[in-house]
Amino acid sequence: MNKSFIFKGAQLLFNYNSCADLLYKKCLCDYTSELSKRSRERKKSLFWASQCDSSLKQSEALIKVLVKVSNPSDADLWLLNSCTVKNPAEDHFRNSIKKAQEQNKKVVVAGCVPQAQPRTDYLKELSIIGVQQIDRVVEVVDEAIKGHSVRLLGQKKEKGKRLGGARLDLPKIRKNPLIEIISINTGCLNACTYCKTKHARGDLASYSIEELVERARQSFQEGVCEIWLTSEDTGAYGRDIGTDLPSLLWELVKEIPEGAMLRLGMTNPPYILEHLEEMGRILQHPRVYSFLHVPVQSASDSVLMDMKREYCCADFRRVVDFLKERVPGITIATDIICGFPGETDEDFEQTMELVRQYRFPSLFINQFYLRPGTPAAKMEQVPAHVKKQRTKELSALFHTYKPYDHKIGERQRVLVTEESFDSQHYVAHNKFYEQVLVPKKPEFKGKMIEVDIYEAGKHYMKGQPVEDARVFTPSIAQPLQKGQVSGLPQVSLLDRLNMNISHYIDGLIIILVWFEERRSLC
């Protein structure tokens, strides 16, 4: 086994979840040093992660130290990352723990579930990695393999100020070498009555503009052509450190190469209202997607008040109407919860009317799930069959309109960054972050191309590349290979380890198992 493969394997532990993207060099060095002491012990680990955006980025850190295997039953230890947004996500997490224990596997858990409720019965005696302790995963895994239970749940502080997460300049592995996911802040300023994420991630903690700009600059130097900014609430960015989201975005666009793009993540209405004029200008920038995810959750002010969402439906309408006027063609995505405690038929009809009016092209419909320990759990619940029926009615309404049919015949510039789930096409996005499927030709990957739209579905369009049109390369450097570490000189690190290669062949091995639970309700 050659050095580059071993090091690639060593990267595969921290790569698919959003809390902490990165792994300390020291962490990797310390771990391989420990492995050298036990070079005859072969330990393998399963890595499983929930697929919310925050979990995705955290796992881009968590998957960085280990190598992939194809059979979970071969693993000696299972490292399970979690999401606490919805019941199905936690149910899957709990079932995975049970399955591991039935097979007599060692178990280490991470993410929002154990952080928010570490005393839960099914987590007893398990080792836990807190959301701010991702860089210590090697230490916890090592102790768990020895049979010890370790729980690292504390908050990190610097000069008395709570830190948001791991440093942004630490190495990681990108799920997609063309896309960089950057958390601009962690935690939030709200106290929504249905949400447990706040219990795990705490109050708002923003990274500095300087740190974020430097991370973006480094990403582009590594061949990235698209950046996603993410957090529990991007609109609240900077309120804890004396700055704001527009100030950050104007600094970031200075670093974006021609043809590369930036996508802004979810923002709640209260904080974006303060910056509508600036946001309208930023979302028209040629290197920023004209796309914004603004969850409304309900069109009933009564329900919003019970949720403690800190805005009314008129505020949401003001945001959407303003941006649609100032940014022609903009895509507004939103979320809706069906069957929140106390929601009446009249409340639900107001939500249906909102969807009829705006015909959102991207709509995340969520049946309300009671989360133990939240204020909403103590409220009078809507009967299960009513929640289910309302969810079906809203879904049926959503499928009555086709948002892209009128675009057939258009010529569009699109950035190609991914492969489709069926592996039959490449996935590209136009200026409005609308999905366009293009022929799967290697020369298109990572390129900005021109296409003629010839077909439209509910969630996508299909584009035929324009013959003899210019194929533009936005990346200013050759993209990293799949699984290659970001932000770390591979050869020099391996030289510094100064060990026999066989010592890390006997290291931990990880498999990544995805499931389809995503999207925050916050």
C-alpha positions as CSV (number, residue, x, y, z in Angstrom):
1,M,0.0,0.0,0.0
2,N,1.6,3.3,-1.1
3,K,1.9,6.4,1.1
4,S,-0.6,8.5,-0.8
5,F,-3.3,5.8,-0.3
6,I,-2.5,5.4,3.4
7,F,-2.8,9.1,3.9
8,K,-5.9,9.3,1.8
9,G,-7.4,6.6,4.1
10,A,-6.3,8.7,7.1
11,Q,-8.4,11.5,5.7
12,L,-11.6,9.6,5.5
13,L,-12.8,10.3,9.0
14,F,-13.8,13.9,9.0
15,N,-15.8,14.6,5.8
16,Y,-19.6,14.4,5.7
17,N,-21.5,16.4,8.4
18,S,-21.5,20.5,9.2
19,C,-20.4,21.3,12.7
20,A,-16.7,21.1,12.4
21,D,-15.2,20.6,8.9
22,L,-11.7,19.9,9.9
23,L,-9.1,17.9,11.8
24,Y,-6.0,19.1,13.6
25,K,-2.7,18.0,12.2
26,K,-1.7,17.2,15.7
27,C,-4.7,15.0,16.1
28,L,-3.7,12.9,13.1
29,C,0.0,12.8,14.2
30,D,-0.9,11.8,17.7
31,Y,-3.3,9.1,16.5
32,T,-0.8,7.5,14.1
33,S,1.8,7.6,16.9
34,E,-0.6,5.6,19.1
35,L,-1.2,3.2,16.3
36,S,2.6,2.6,16.0
37,K,2.5,1.3,19.6
38,R,-0.2,-1.2,18.7
39,S,0.9,-2.1,15.2
40,R,-0.3,-5.6,15.7
41,E,-3.9,-4.6,16.6
42,R,-6.2,-4.2,13.6
43,K,-9.1,-2.0,14.5
44,K,-11.8,-1.0,12.1
45,S,-14.7,1.4,12.5
46,L,-18.0,2.0,10.8
47,F,-18.9,5.7,10.3
48,W,-22.5,6.7,9.9
49,A,-23.8,10.2,9.5
50,S,-27.2,11.9,9.2
51,Q,-27.6,14.0,6.1
52,C,-28.5,17.5,7.3
53,D,-26.2,20.3,6.1
54,S,-24.7,20.8,9.5
55,S,-24.0,17.1,9.8
56,L,-22.6,17.1,6.3
57,K,-19.9,19.6,7.2
58,Q,-19.1,18.1,10.6
59,S,-18.5,14.8,8.9
60,E,-16.2,16.4,6.4
61,A,-14.1,16.7,9.6
62,L,-15.1,13.4,11.2
63,I,-14.3,11.2,8.3
64,K,-10.8,12.4,7.8
65,V,-8.7,9.8,9.7
66,L,-10.0,6.5,8.5
67,V,-10.3,4.2,5.5
68,K,-13.5,3.0,3.8
69,V,-14.7,-0.6,4.1
70,S,-17.7,-2.2,2.4
71,N,-19.1,-4.4,5.2
72,P,-20.2,-2.8,8.5
73,S,-20.1,-6.1,10.2
74,D,-16.3,-6.1,9.8
75,A,-15.9,-3.1,12.0
76,D,-14.8,-3.3,15.6
77,L,-16.1,0.1,16.5
78,W,-19.0,2.1,15.1
79,L,-18.8,6.0,15.1
80,L,-22.3,7.3,14.7
81,N,-23.0,11.0,13.9
82,S,-26.5,12.3,14.5
83,C,-29.1,15.0,13.8
84,T,-31.8,16.0,16.4
85,V,-34.1,18.0,14.1
86,K,-36.7,15.3,13.4
87,N,-37.8,12.1,15.1
88,P,-37.1,9.8,12.1
89,A,-33.4,11.0,12.1
90,E,-33.1,10.2,15.8
91,D,-35.0,6.9,15.4
92,H,-32.5,5.8,12.8
93,F,-29.6,6.8,15.0
94,R,-31.1,4.9,18.0
95,N,-31.7,1.8,15.8
96,S,-28.1,2.0,14.5
97,I,-26.8,2.0,18.1
98,K,-29.0,-1.0,18.9
99,K,-27.8,-2.9,15.9
100,A,-24.2,-2.2,16.8
101,Q,-24.7,-3.5,20.3
102,E,-26.4,-6.6,19.1
103,Q,-23.2,-7.3,17.1
104,N,-21.0,-6.6,20.2
105,K,-19.4,-3.6,18.5
106,K,-17.8,-0.7,20.4
107,V,-19.9,2.5,19.9
108,V,-18.9,6.2,19.8
109,V,-21.7,8.7,19.2
110,A,-21.4,12.3,18.0
111,G,-23.6,15.2,16.9
112,C,-26.6,17.0,18.2
113,V,-28.5,14.1,19.8
114,P,-26.0,13.2,22.5
115,Q,-25.0,16.8,23.0
116,A,-28.6,17.8,23.7
117,Q,-29.6,14.8,25.8
118,P,-26.5,12.8,27.0
119,R,-28.5,11.2,29.9
120,T,-30.9,9.4,27.6
121,D,-31.2,5.8,28.5
122,Y,-30.0,4.4,25.2
123,L,-26.8,6.5,25.4
124,K,-25.8,5.2,28.8
125,E,-22.2,4.1,29.0
126,L,-21.4,5.1,25.4
127,S,-18.6,7.4,24.6
128,I,-19.7,10.8,23.3
129,I,-18.0,13.5,21.1
130,G,-19.6,16.9,21.7
131,V,-20.4,19.2,18.8
132,Q,-17.5,21.4,19.8
133,Q,-15.0,18.6,20.4
134,I,-14.8,17.1,16.9
135,D,-11.0,17.6,16.8
136,R,-10.7,15.1,19.7
137,V,-12.4,12.2,17.9
138,V,-9.2,10.2,17.7
139,E,-8.7,10.4,21.5
140,V,-12.3,9.3,22.1
141,V,-12.2,6.4,19.6
142,D,-8.9,5.2,21.0
143,E,-10.3,5.1,24.6
144,A,-13.5,3.4,23.4
145,I,-11.5,0.6,21.7
146,K,-9.8,0.1,25.0
147,G,-13.2,-0.4,26.6
148,H,-13.3,3.0,28.4
149,S,-16.3,5.4,28.3
150,V,-15.3,9.0,27.5
151,R,-17.7,12.0,27.3
152,L,-16.5,15.3,25.9
153,L,-19.4,17.7,26.0
154,G,-17.9,21.0,27.1
155,Q,-17.9,24.3,25.3
156,K,-14.7,25.9,24.0
157,K,-13.9,29.4,25.0
158,E,-11.2,31.9,24.2
159,K,-10.8,35.0,26.4
160,G,-14.1,34.2,28.0
161,K,-16.0,34.1,24.7
162,R,-17.7,30.9,23.5
163,L,-16.2,29.6,20.2
164,G,-18.5,28.4,17.4
165,G,-16.6,25.3,16.5
166,A,-13.3,24.0,15.1
167,R,-10.9,26.4,13.5
168,L,-11.6,27.0,9.8
169,D,-8.0,26.6,8.7
170,L,-7.8,22.9,9.7
171,P,-7.5,20.1,7.1
172,K,-10.5,18.2,5.9
173,I,-11.8,16.2,3.0
174,R,-14.5,17.5,0.8
175,K,-17.4,15.3,-0.2
176,N,-17.2,17.0,-3.6
177,P,-13.8,18.4,-4.5
178,L,-15.6,21.2,-6.4
179,I,-17.7,22.4,-3.6
180,E,-16.6,24.0,-0.3
181,I,-19.0,24.1,2.6
182,I,-18.3,26.9,5.1
183,S,-20.1,27.4,8.4
184,I,-20.2,31.1,9.0
185,N,-21.6,30.8,12.5
186,T,-23.0,28.2,14.9
187,G,-26.0,28.3,17.2
188,C,-28.7,30.9,16.9
189,L,-30.6,33.8,18.6
190,N,-34.0,32.2,18.6
191,A,-35.8,29.9,21.0
192,C,-38.3,28.1,18.8
193,T,-40.6,26.0,20.9
194,Y,-40.3,22.9,18.6
195,C,-36.5,22.8,18.1
196,K,-33.8,20.8,20.0
197,T,-30.9,22.0,17.9
198,K,-30.6,25.1,20.1
199,H,-30.1,22.7,23.1
200,A,-27.1,21.2,21.3
201,R,-25.5,24.1,19.6
202,G,-26.3,27.0,21.9
203,D,-26.3,30.7,21.3
204,L,-24.9,32.5,18.2
205,A,-21.2,32.3,17.7
206,S,-19.8,33.8,14.5
207,Y,-16.5,33.3,12.8
208,S,-14.6,36.5,11.9
209,I,-14.8,37.9,8.4
210,E,-11.0,37.5,8.1
211,E,-11.2,33.8,8.9
212,L,-14.0,33.2,6.5
213,V,-12.4,35.1,3.6
214,E,-9.1,33.2,4.2
215,R,-10.9,29.9,4.1
216,A,-12.7,30.8,0.8
217,R,-9.4,32.0,-0.7
218,Q,-7.7,28.7,0.2
219,S,-10.6,26.8,-1.2
220,F,-10.4,28.5,-4.6
221,Q,-6.6,27.8,-4.6
222,E,-7.5,24.1,-4.3
223,G,-9.7,24.1,-7.4
224,V,-13.1,24.7,-5.8
225,C,-15.6,26.4,-8.1
226,E,-18.6,26.7,-5.8
227,I,-19.0,27.8,-2.1
228,W,-21.9,27.1,0.2
229,L,-22.3,29.3,3.2
230,T,-24.2,27.5,5.9
231,S,-25.3,27.8,9.5
232,E,-28.4,27.4,11.7
233,D,-29.3,31.0,10.6
234,T,-27.0,32.9,8.2
235,G,-29.0,36.1,8.5
236,A,-28.0,36.4,12.2
237,Y,-24.3,36.3,11.2
238,G,-22.1,38.8,13.0
239,R,-24.6,40.1,15.5
240,D,-22.4,38.8,18.3
241,I,-19.1,40.3,16.9
242,G,-20.3,43.7,15.7
243,T,-20.7,43.0,12.0
244,D,-23.4,41.7,9.7
245,L,-24.1,39.3,6.7
246,P,-23.8,41.9,3.9
247,S,-20.4,43.0,5.1
248,L,-19.2,39.4,5.0
249,L,-20.7,38.8,1.6
250,W,-19.2,41.9,0.0
251,E,-15.7,40.8,1.2
252,L,-16.3,37.2,-0.1
253,V,-17.3,38.2,-3.6
254,K,-14.0,39.9,-4.0
255,E,-12.3,36.5,-3.8
256,I,-14.6,34.6,-6.1
257,P,-13.0,33.8,-9.5
258,E,-14.9,34.5,-12.7
259,G,-17.4,31.7,-13.4
260,A,-17.3,30.4,-9.8
261,M,-20.4,30.8,-7.6
262,L,-21.5,31.4,-4.0
263,R,-24.7,30.0,-2.5
264,L,-26.1,31.5,0.6
265,G,-27.7,29.2,3.1
266,M,-30.9,29.4,5.2
267,T,-31.9,32.6,6.9
268,N,-34.9,33.4,9.1
269,P,-37.1,36.4,8.2
270,P,-36.3,38.6,11.3
271,Y,-32.7,39.2,10.6
272,I,-32.8,39.4,6.8
273,L,-35.4,42.2,7.1
274,E,-32.8,44.6,8.3
275,H,-30.6,44.1,5.2
276,L,-33.1,43.8,2.3
277,E,-31.6,46.6,0.2
278,E,-28.1,45.2,0.5
279,M,-29.2,41.6,0.0
280,G,-31.0,42.6,-3.1
281,R,-27.8,44.0,-4.6
282,I,-25.7,41.1,-3.4
283,L,-28.1,38.5,-4.9
284,Q,-27.8,40.2,-8.3
285,H,-24.0,39.8,-8.3
286,P,-22.9,37.7,-11.2
287,R,-21.0,35.3,-9.0
288,V,-23.7,34.9,-6.3
289,Y,-26.7,32.6,-6.9
290,S,-30.0,34.4,-7.0
291,F,-31.4,32.0,-4.4
292,L,-32.5,32.3,-0.8
293,H,-33.9,29.8,1.6
294,V,-36.3,31.6,4.0
295,P,-38.4,29.2,6.1
296,V,-41.9,30.5,6.8
297,Q,-43.1,27.3,8.7
298,S,-46.7,28.6,8.8
299,A,-48.8,31.4,7.3
300,S,-50.8,31.7,10.5
301,D,-49.6,34.4,12.9
302,S,-51.2,32.5,15.8
303,V,-49.2,29.4,15.0
304,L,-46.0,31.5,14.5
305,M,-46.5,33.0,17.9
306,D,-46.8,29.6,19.5
307,M,-43.7,28.6,17.7
308,K,-41.9,31.7,19.0
309,R,-40.7,32.5,15.5
310,E,-40.3,36.2,16.2
311,Y,-42.0,37.4,13.0
312,C,-45.5,37.4,11.4
313,C,-46.5,36.2,8.0
314,A,-46.5,39.8,6.7
315,D,-42.8,40.0,7.5
316,F,-42.2,36.9,5.4
317,R,-44.3,38.3,2.5
318,R,-42.3,41.6,2.7
319,V,-39.0,39.7,2.3
320,V,-40.3,37.6,-0.6
321,D,-42.0,40.5,-2.4
322,F,-39.1,42.8,-2.1
323,L,-36.6,40.3,-3.4
324,K,-38.8,39.2,-6.3
325,E,-39.0,42.8,-7.3
326,R,-35.3,43.7,-6.9
327,V,-33.9,40.4,-8.1
328,P,-35.9,39.2,-11.1
329,G,-36.1,35.5,-11.4
330,I,-34.9,34.8,-7.9
331,T,-35.6,31.4,-6.4
332,I,-37.2,31.5,-2.9
333,A,-37.2,28.2,-1.1
334,T,-39.2,27.8,2.1
335,D,-40.2,25.2,4.8
336,I,-43.6,24.5,6.2
337,I,-44.6,22.4,9.3
338,C,-47.9,20.7,9.1
339,G,-49.9,20.0,12.2
340,F,-48.0,22.1,14.8
341,P,-49.8,21.9,18.2
342,G,-52.9,24.1,18.2
343,E,-53.0,24.5,14.4
344,T,-56.6,24.8,13.3
345,D,-58.2,24.2,10.0
346,E,-58.3,28.0,9.4
347,D,-54.6,28.3,10.3
348,F,-53.7,25.5,7.8
349,E,-55.8,27.1,5.1
350,Q,-53.8,30.3,5.5
351,T,-50.7,28.3,4.8
352,M,-52.3,26.6,1.7
353,E,-53.2,30.1,0.4
354,L,-49.6,31.3,0.8
355,V,-48.4,28.4,-1.3
356,R,-51.1,29.0,-4.0
357,Q,-50.0,32.6,-4.2
358,Y,-46.3,32.2,-4.4
359,R,-46.0,28.7,-6.0
360,F,-42.6,28.1,-4.4
361,P,-40.4,26.1,-6.7
362,S,-38.6,24.5,-3.7
363,L,-40.8,23.7,-0.8
364,F,-39.8,21.5,2.2
365,I,-42.9,20.0,3.7
366,N,-42.5,18.6,7.2
367,Q,-45.1,16.8,9.3
368,F,-44.8,18.0,12.9
369,Y,-42.8,15.6,15.1
370,L,-42.9,16.1,18.9
371,R,-39.4,16.5,20.3
372,P,-39.2,15.4,23.9
373,G,-38.0,18.2,26.2
374,T,-39.2,21.1,24.0
375,P,-42.0,23.5,25.0
376,A,-44.1,22.3,22.0
377,A,-44.1,18.8,23.5
378,K,-46.3,20.1,26.3
379,M,-48.8,21.8,24.1
380,E,-52.1,20.2,23.0
381,Q,-51.2,18.0,20.0
382,V,-53.0,17.8,16.7
383,P,-54.3,14.3,16.1
384,A,-51.9,12.2,14.1
385,H,-54.4,11.5,11.3
386,V,-55.0,15.2,10.9
387,K,-51.3,16.0,10.7
388,K,-50.9,13.3,8.1
389,Q,-53.9,14.5,6.0
390,R,-52.6,18.1,6.1
391,T,-49.2,17.0,4.9
392,K,-50.8,15.1,2.0
393,E,-53.0,18.0,1.0
394,L,-50.0,20.5,1.0
395,S,-47.9,18.0,-1.0
396,A,-50.7,17.5,-3.5
397,L,-51.0,21.3,-3.9
398,F,-47.2,21.6,-4.4
399,H,-47.4,19.0,-7.3
400,T,-50.2,20.9,-9.1
401,Y,-47.8,23.4,-10.6
402,K,-44.7,23.1,-12.8
403,P,-42.2,25.8,-12.0
404,Y,-39.9,25.3,-15.0
405,D,-42.2,24.6,-18.0
406,H,-42.0,28.2,-19.2
407,K,-38.2,28.0,-19.4
408,I,-38.2,25.4,-22.2
409,G,-36.4,27.0,-25.1
410,E,-34.2,29.3,-23.0
411,R,-30.5,29.5,-23.4
412,Q,-28.8,29.4,-20.0
413,R,-25.3,29.4,-18.5
414,V,-24.9,26.7,-16.0
415,L,-22.1,25.5,-13.6
416,V,-21.6,21.8,-13.6
417,T,-20.5,20.4,-10.2
418,E,-22.1,17.0,-9.5
419,E,-23.3,13.7,-10.8
420,S,-27.0,12.8,-10.7
421,F,-28.3,10.2,-8.3
422,D,-29.0,7.8,-11.2
423,S,-25.5,8.4,-12.6
424,Q,-26.9,9.1,-16.0
425,H,-26.3,12.9,-16.1
426,Y,-24.2,15.6,-14.6
427,V,-26.0,18.1,-12.4
428,A,-25.5,21.8,-13.1
429,H,-27.2,25.0,-11.7
430,N,-28.1,28.2,-13.5
431,K,-27.9,31.7,-11.9
432,F,-31.1,31.0,-9.9
433,Y,-29.8,27.7,-8.5
434,E,-32.3,25.8,-10.5
435,Q,-31.1,22.2,-11.3
436,V,-30.2,21.5,-14.9
437,L,-29.3,18.0,-16.0
438,V,-26.6,17.9,-18.8
439,P,-24.9,15.1,-20.7
440,K,-22.4,13.2,-18.7
441,K,-19.2,14.2,-20.5
442,P,-16.0,14.4,-18.4
443,E,-15.0,17.7,-20.1
444,F,-18.1,19.4,-18.6
445,K,-17.3,18.6,-14.9
446,G,-16.4,21.8,-13.0
447,K,-17.1,24.0,-16.0
448,M,-19.4,26.8,-16.9
449,I,-21.2,25.9,-20.1
450,E,-24.1,27.2,-22.2
451,V,-27.2,25.0,-22.7
452,D,-30.5,25.1,-24.5
453,I,-33.4,24.0,-22.2
454,Y,-35.4,21.3,-24.0
455,E,-37.3,19.5,-21.2
456,A,-38.6,20.4,-17.7
457,G,-39.8,18.3,-14.8
458,K,-41.0,19.2,-11.3
459,H,-37.6,19.6,-9.8
460,Y,-35.2,19.9,-12.8
461,M,-34.7,21.0,-16.4
462,K,-32.6,19.3,-19.1
463,G,-30.2,21.2,-21.2
464,Q,-28.4,20.4,-24.5
465,P,-24.9,22.0,-24.7
466,V,-24.7,24.7,-27.3
467,E,-22.5,23.5,-30.1
468,D,-19.2,25.4,-30.5
469,A,-20.1,27.5,-27.4
470,R,-17.2,28.4,-25.0
471,V,-16.6,26.0,-22.1
472,F,-15.3,28.1,-19.3
473,T,-13.1,26.8,-16.5
474,P,-13.8,28.9,-13.3
475,S,-11.3,27.0,-11.1
476,I,-8.0,28.9,-10.7
477,A,-6.2,25.6,-9.8
478,Q,-6.5,21.9,-10.5
479,P,-9.2,20.5,-8.2
480,L,-8.1,18.1,-5.5
481,Q,-8.8,14.4,-6.2
482,K,-11.7,12.7,-4.6
483,G,-10.7,11.9,-1.0
484,Q,-7.6,14.2,-1.1
485,V,-7.1,16.3,2.0
486,S,-7.7,20.0,1.9
487,G,-5.4,22.5,3.6
488,L,-2.6,20.0,4.3
489,P,0.6,19.3,2.4
490,Q,0.3,15.5,2.2
491,V,3.9,14.5,1.6
492,S,5.4,16.8,4.2
493,L,3.0,15.6,6.9
494,L,3.8,11.9,6.1
495,D,7.5,12.7,6.3
496,R,7.0,14.3,9.7
497,L,5.2,11.2,10.9
498,N,8.5,9.4,10.3
499,M,6.9,5.9,10.8
500,N,6.9,2.6,9.1
501,I,3.9,2.5,6.7
502,S,2.7,-0.8,8.2
503,H,1.9,1.0,11.4
504,Y,-1.0,2.9,9.9
505,I,-2.1,0.0,7.7
506,D,-3.4,-1.4,11.0
507,G,-5.4,1.7,11.7
508,L,-9.1,2.4,12.0
509,I,-11.2,1.7,8.9
510,I,-14.4,3.6,8.3
511,I,-17.5,3.1,6.1
512,L,-19.9,6.0,5.5
513,V,-23.6,5.1,5.5
514,W,-26.0,7.8,4.3
515,F,-29.7,8.0,4.9
516,E,-32.1,10.5,3.4
517,E,-33.0,12.6,6.4
518,R,-32.2,16.2,5.7
519,R,-33.2,19.8,6.0
520,S,-33.5,21.9,9.2
521,L,-36.9,22.9,10.5
522,C,-35.3,25.9,12.1
